[in-house]
């Protein structure tokens, strides 16, 4: 066993000694009410990680809020969430796992250094659906004991290996799921080729995921081609600054917003389709206006609610933000940088694009501001159904990568717009039966294009 693992597991054995010694499986009564969940079969899945720090990087996230992070992961469409619970080297906490489990509806992995049956029981009671077993931490007898115990509690063991010797030991378990960690425990260097080398030695019936060093869609596509079932990714998402956008980038997808939602039926149907953002117009002159109290009733763990305002005063926006339970404010009028700062809420600033000079406003806002490009109209704030010339979108992209493009986007032109890297799209009138009444078939088609499921 490598030095870092010796240090970590020795510390755990010392900290948890009294619990390990007193634990008697024959005497315990399980109190957990729900049944552990399984990671769904089918498409390539992503496990996203809640992690504050690591031995190799130190503190990764200063303002670490695992529950909010897990919620963001679920909204972004990941299949499961990994929670670090080791306290000394990763700054994790056991309570983090329990709180995350209560906050989301997808499976949760306890990621820790499991060396004793008590920790398996503890993982079950904390709400874990999957439990990490690191082969390098355990001898064969203890590995099998813990594997069988995890299975007996209805949880899924994720058996982690780093090299061929560990793989051969792991295969003796006939595991359901193997994780190949690309990080060398002695040097901390990461080599993604470790995954491809070891995957070729694993029977096809075993689900295999890759861990560490997965930073872009090119690697994900290679993993898919090699037959991997999924990937566990932490640091590249954590340092990105935008969870949803980074996850979409990793999966080769684009975020999509559908605006002008007025009914709960449309809201539920679009959330189920995998739409990232749903927009609600609180501008009373719009034919798609919806009352804030009604929007408060629209609930989903999968979607971000965006409220659209036009030259509204600060206090009224704050009031509606709270009443409607929205997540982001979209400012569609003539709001200044000072106004946005005073507002003190998460916001997107709309640029009504008339010509190239319209883009100069980007320079007036702080770095990291997200802009929504919409077509200029003398008489209306949005809803024109007119497209922005692609050359203007490209010029905006040169100034900032934080762009959502609206204005006449539909099935006829969405592929052309998506040729501009990284940008997100906002659709409205092109997918309607009438103002505020969405055509779910058209919506599903344009979502499929944005998510790379329809070329």
Order of alpha helices (4+ residues) and beta strands (2+ residues): alpha-alpha-beta-beta-beta-alpha-beta-alpha-beta-alpha-beta-alpha-beta-alpha-beta-alpha-beta-alpha-beta-alpha-alpha-beta-alpha-beta-alpha-beta-alpha-beta-alpha-beta-beta-alpha-beta-alpha-beta-beta-beta-alpha
